Amino acid sequence: RYQSTSDEIYVDPFHHGKFLTKADCIQYLVSGSHGLQDEFLAPVSTRRMLMRICSNLHQIYSQMELTEETTRLQRYLVALAR
């Protein structure tokens, strides 16, 4: 969730960044047996979003045995964690 002073935007990273409403998210969580917890719909910082993206890429590159890319993403994660 991205939160500004005037907007609340939910982004589905698994479906090409599709924008969702809060009701869409609740329906997805309940229908998927995930349960509904407030932190699932809480906003995240830009830093946290970048860390998630880098972490996902790191995992992909590692599985593909792309050493240079894996190392580069590891450096990004360390820098973002500071």
C-alpha positions as CSV (number, residue, x, y, z in Angstrom):
1,R,0.0,0.0,0.0
2,Y,1.2,3.5,-0.9
3,Q,-0.2,6.2,1.3
4,S,-0.2,9.9,0.5
5,T,-2.1,12.8,2.1
6,S,-4.9,12.4,-0.4
7,D,-4.6,8.8,-1.8
8,E,-4.4,5.2,-0.6
9,I,-3.2,2.9,-3.4
10,Y,-2.8,-0.8,-3.3
11,V,-0.5,-2.4,-5.8
12,D,-0.6,-6.1,-6.8
13,P,3.0,-7.1,-7.6
14,F,2.0,-10.5,-8.9
15,H,-0.3,-9.1,-11.6
16,H,1.9,-6.5,-13.4
17,G,1.4,-3.9,-10.7
18,K,-2.4,-3.8,-11.1
19,F,-4.0,-1.2,-8.8
20,L,-6.5,-2.5,-6.3
21,T,-9.0,-1.1,-3.8
22,K,-8.9,-2.0,-0.2
23,A,-12.1,-4.1,-0.7
24,D,-10.3,-6.0,-3.5
25,C,-7.4,-6.8,-1.1
26,I,-9.7,-7.9,1.7
27,Q,-11.6,-10.1,-0.7
28,Y,-8.4,-11.7,-1.9
29,L,-7.0,-12.4,1.6
30,V,-10.3,-13.8,2.9
31,S,-11.0,-16.0,-0.2
32,G,-7.4,-17.3,-0.2
33,S,-7.5,-18.5,3.4
34,H,-4.8,-16.0,4.4
35,G,-6.8,-14.4,7.1
36,L,-7.2,-10.7,7.6
37,Q,-4.5,-8.9,9.6
38,D,-4.1,-5.2,9.7
39,E,-0.4,-5.4,8.9
40,F,-1.2,-7.0,5.6
41,L,-2.8,-3.8,4.4
42,A,-0.4,-1.4,6.1
43,P,1.6,1.1,4.0
44,V,5.2,0.4,3.4
45,S,8.1,2.9,2.9
46,T,9.9,3.4,-0.4
47,R,13.0,1.8,1.2
48,R,11.0,-1.3,2.1
49,M,9.6,-1.6,-1.4
50,L,13.1,-1.3,-2.9
51,M,14.4,-3.9,-0.4
52,R,11.6,-6.3,-1.4
53,I,12.3,-5.8,-5.1
54,C,16.1,-6.3,-4.6
55,S,15.5,-9.4,-2.5
56,N,13.3,-11.0,-5.1
57,L,15.8,-10.2,-7.9
58,H,18.6,-11.5,-5.7
59,Q,16.8,-14.8,-5.2
60,I,16.1,-15.1,-9.0
61,Y,19.7,-14.4,-10.0
62,S,21.0,-16.8,-7.4
63,Q,18.7,-19.6,-8.7
64,M,19.9,-18.8,-12.2
65,E,23.5,-18.9,-11.0
66,L,24.3,-15.4,-12.2
67,T,27.1,-14.6,-9.8
68,E,27.8,-11.0,-10.7
69,E,24.1,-10.0,-10.6
70,T,23.6,-11.8,-7.3
71,T,26.6,-10.0,-5.8
72,R,25.4,-6.6,-7.1
73,L,21.9,-7.1,-5.6
74,Q,23.5,-8.3,-2.3
75,R,25.4,-4.9,-2.1
76,Y,22.1,-3.1,-2.8
77,L,20.4,-4.9,0.0
78,V,23.2,-4.1,2.5
79,A,23.1,-0.4,1.5
80,L,19.3,-0.3,1.8
81,A,19.4,-2.0,5.3
82,R,21.5,0.9,6.7
